[in-house]
Amino acid sequence: MAVPKRKHSNSRSGKRRSHHFKVAHQLTMCPQCGEEIPTHVVCPNCGYYMGRNVMREDEE
């Protein structure tokens, strides 16, 4: 089994981890009700997705 000969420096570890940060979700405005929602998601407020109502009335 391979074992490292020397310890990696804190700088080197930090450079590797520089891309591990969290990214906020991209939000868009719902064309029906105007509420901000994530992209490609059914609007929890009005139940519309891609211009049509996909939630039944009894689920709301």
C-alpha angles and dihedrals in degrees: 000000000000117000125189113251094210136024116258112244122245089247092056092047090049092051090053092048095046091100096049095090123121120255124211119242117259109249129202134184117258107240092215104048104008096236120142112251135165115266119269093018132118109252107253091206103054103008096235126140126175092354098307136088109254099171120080118237093245091056093058 
